[in-house]
Amino acid sequence: SYLPEEIEHDDERYEMVRRLLSRTCEEELPLADKMAATFARETGLPPYEYTTDTVAKIGSSGYVYARNLLATRVFRCPVVYFEPYVMNSNEAFARIQAGDYEGTREINGVERPSIFREYAGAVAAGLAEYCRDIRTEGHDPSRP
């Protein structure tokens, strides 16, 4: 998502055009949608709703937004960010403070796995599911 004031800068405009021509989004969006759906299933978290106009909701999962972040401009590959936990959430804070642990612990009255293992497991599961789908279908899901 590029705002008018962002594309006033030559370097950002150049990177936007380069990224569009590289067709990275043809893999990036299906990958992000698959991983977001897996993350939602693994964590039970609802989609975050931005209250600003600096992002654009894209894809079919309800969890994916286009954002003009530095990594999306400089990395020459698909880029997917995960921001699943709200910074000022009491539950997320308590889970982070609990540190890493095996199994589950009661956090605010609910048995929860380590937030770090939950995050890593959801990322790995989403990526594996995306790769299995491509292999099973025999082609890139973004190209009919």
N, C-alpha and C positions, 0 to 999 in steps of 0.2 A: 504494500500500500504506500504509494508515493504521494505526498502532499504537494500542492503547487509551490510552496516555498522551498521544499526539498529539491525539486528538479530545477530550481534556479541555479543550483551549484553544478558546474561542469562535471566534476568527478562523480557525483551521484547520478546525474543524467546518463553519463557514459556507462556506469555500472548497471543501471536499469536496462539500457538497450542491450548491453552485452549479455545480461542474464536472460532477457527475453529471447534473444537470438540463439542462445545455447540450449533452449528448450528444457532446461532443468526442471521447470515446473511440471512438465509432463510426468515426471517420476515423483517429484516432491509432494504434490497434492495427494495422489493416491496413497503414498507412503504415510503422510501426515494423517489422513483420514483413517487409515487402518490402525495406525498406532494410537490415535486418539480414542477410537472405539474400544480398543483393547485396554487402554489406560482407564477409561471410564468403567469398564466391566471389572477390572482388577481392584480399583480403589473405591468405586461407588460414588465418586465425586461428580457433582453436576457441572455443566459448562459454566465458565466464568462469563459474565456479561459486562463488557467494557461500557463505561459511561462517557467515553470521549470519542471524537471522530478521527482519531489518529490510526485506527485499525479498520480493516474490512473483513467481515465474516465470509469465509469461503468454504467450499467443500460440502459434504453431505452429512457430516457427523454432528454439527452444531458446536464442536469444540475447536475448530481450526480458524485462525485469523491470519490475514496477510499483514505483515508489519515490515517497515523499512528499518531493519536493525543492521548494525555494522557487519555481522557475520554473513548475512544474506547478500551483502555487496562484495565481500572480499573472498569468501570461500568459493572455489570453482567446482561445487558439487551440490547435491540436494542438502538443504539445511532445514532441520526440524527442531524447534525449541519446545521444551516442556516447562510449564509453570503451573503445576497442578495444585499446589498448596498456597492458600492465601496467607500472606506474611503476618498479618495481625490476627490470625485465627487462634483462639485459645487451644483448640485441639491440636493443630499443627505445632504450636509452640511446645505443648506438653510432650508430644511425640518426639520432637527434635531434642528436647531436654533429656528424654529417657535414653537417648543414644541408641547404638546398635545392639540388638539382642536376637537370639534364636527363638523361634516359636512366637507366641503372642503374650501380651501383657494387657492388663486392664488399664485403659487410658480414659478418664472421664466416664467410667462405668461401662465401657465397651471394650471387648477383647480385640486388640489390634496388633498386627505385625509391626516390626521395626519400620519406621517411615523410610529409612534408607533402603531396606530390602524390598519394601513394597515398590518404591520408585524404580530401583534397578530391575526388579522382576517384571514390572509392567513394561518398561522399555524393551527388555530382551524378548518378552512374549509378543509384543506388537511387531517388532522387527522380524522375528521368526515366522509369525503368521503371515506377514506381507510376503516374505521370501517363499514360503510354502505355496501361497496362492499363485505367485508368478510361475513357480515350477510346475504346479498342477495344471494351470491353464496353458502353460507352454508359451506364454507371451506376456509382455508388459500390460498390466490391467488398464493403463491409461491410453493404450492404443488398441482400438477395436479390431 
